[in-house]
């Protein structure tokens, strides 16, 4: 949609009725004839934004001083559709017959200010980007992600530097590990040998206990045999038994009882 016409009622440019043609339109005139005033009235009526910090207040003050209580009307058109936009000097916003997209308006000072700085030219180009706020949020997200990656890379670099410093110590550490494994194997071998010796000692102890029992039994048996031999010797000295007198006591009864006792003890000892 293009600007077709501007009309001014009252004020410094009262009665102005200027039509624009499709394409490039050039306003030529001496200093103070109102060239800048027409630009500022278009900005004022159509609500176009300013491009520098100071130009906003200056353009608003300029337009209201030109109108001096009057009103400006701008006609917009495209194909068969037309929009009329009017705004008086004391109104905060314009009255319009239909929605429209505000144009991009630059004053001479703004063009000079923007052209002198890289940031100004970049801001001008960014202004042509659709959905600029969405693009700005996406850009901020990318910047945040890049900063996070940068911090992570710096951390990894520091870790790599630390590992590089420790790398010369690696052969010594490997030797220490091998020595520790060797000592561990020796300790394990010593433990197995100690367990084997303990088992042998337990076996010998058990055998010694059994031998002690057997030795005791043999000693008792020898004592019994000695007693038995002694008893037999006494019997031999007495001679052969001629029998007891009729109705008399057996003179060898005590020896026979002793022999029987020795025999029982011998059998009991052998049974143990």
DAWO-V104549 format. One record per residue. N is the residue number from 1. RES is the residue in one small letter. PSI is psi in whole degrees, -180 to 180 (* if undefined). Layout:
BEGIN
N/RES/PSI
N/RES/PSI
END
This chain:
BEGIN
1/x/131
2/x/160
3/x/123
4/x/-33
5/x/148
6/x/133
7/x/141
8/x/132
9/x/125
10/x/175
11/x/-169
12/x/-36
13/x/34
14/x/135
15/x/0
16/x/131
17/x/99
18/x/126
19/x/148
20/x/147
21/x/158
22/x/142
23/x/-153
24/x/131
25/x/132
26/x/130
27/x/120
28/x/139
29/x/167
30/x/170
31/x/132
32/x/9
33/x/-7
34/x/14
35/x/-50
36/x/-32
37/x/-39
38/x/-42
39/x/-44
40/x/-33
41/x/-37
42/x/-44
43/x/-44
44/x/-46
45/x/-38
46/x/-3
47/x/31
48/x/143
49/x/159
50/x/159
51/x/-4
52/x/166
53/x/-42
54/x/-26
55/x/-26
56/x/-54
57/x/-36
58/x/-44
59/x/-39
60/x/-44
61/x/-40
62/x/-47
63/x/-43
64/x/-34
65/x/-34
66/x/-43
67/x/-40
68/x/51
69/x/-5
70/x/-160
71/x/146
72/x/140
73/x/130
74/x/134
75/x/129
76/x/147
77/x/152
78/x/120
79/x/-122
80/x/-6
81/x/141
82/x/147
83/x/131
84/x/129
85/x/125
86/x/147
87/x/131
88/x/172
89/x/-27
90/x/1
91/x/142
92/x/-26
93/x/163
94/x/162
95/x/136
96/x/152
97/x/-15
98/x/159
99/x/154
100/x/162
101/x/125
102/x/143
103/x/173
104/x/120
105/x/133
106/x/132
107/x/172
108/x/-41
109/x/-38
110/x/-41
111/x/-42
112/x/-42
113/x/-43
114/x/-39
115/x/-20
116/x/-18
117/x/146
118/x/-39
119/x/-36
120/x/-44
121/x/-39
122/x/-42
123/x/-37
124/x/-45
125/x/-39
126/x/-27
127/x/-20
128/x/-4
129/x/126
130/x/150
131/x/53
132/x/-37
133/x/-40
134/x/-43
135/x/-38
136/x/-42
137/x/-41
138/x/-41
139/x/-43
140/x/-38
141/x/-41
142/x/-42
143/x/-43
144/x/-43
145/x/-39
146/x/-41
147/x/-41
148/x/-43
149/x/-37
150/x/-44
151/x/-41
152/x/-40
153/x/-42
154/x/-40
155/x/-44
156/x/-36
157/x/-43
158/x/-41
159/x/-41
160/x/-40
161/x/-42
162/x/-41
163/x/-37
164/x/-37
165/x/-34
166/x/-11
167/x/-41
168/x/-22
169/x/-7
170/x/-46
171/x/-42
172/x/-40
173/x/-39
174/x/-40
175/x/-41
176/x/-40
177/x/-43
178/x/-42
179/x/-42
180/x/-40
181/x/-39
182/x/-44
183/x/-39
184/x/-43
185/x/-39
186/x/-43
187/x/-40
188/x/-40
189/x/-42
190/x/-38
191/x/-41
192/x/-41
193/x/-41
194/x/-41
195/x/-39
196/x/-41
197/x/-39
198/x/-40
199/x/-42
200/x/-40
201/x/-41
202/x/-40
203/x/-45
204/x/-39
205/x/-43
206/x/-41
207/x/-39
208/x/-41
209/x/-43
210/x/-41
211/x/-37
212/x/-42
213/x/-44
214/x/-42
215/x/-41
216/x/-42
217/x/-41
218/x/-39
219/x/-43
220/x/-37
221/x/-41
222/x/-41
223/x/-43
224/x/-40
225/x/-42
226/x/-44
227/x/-39
228/x/-43
229/x/-41
230/x/-42
231/x/-41
232/x/-37
233/x/-42
234/x/-42
235/x/-41
236/x/-38
237/x/-29
238/x/-20
239/x/-176
240/x/145
241/x/129
242/x/4
243/x/163
244/x/148
245/x/153
246/x/128
247/x/2
248/x/170
249/x/151
250/x/119
251/x/-16
252/x/11
253/x/-37
254/x/-37
255/x/-39
256/x/-40
257/x/-39
258/x/-40
259/x/-43
260/x/-39
261/x/-43
262/x/-41
263/x/-42
264/x/-43
265/x/-38
266/x/-46
267/x/-42
268/x/-40
269/x/-41
270/x/-28
271/x/-17
272/x/*
END
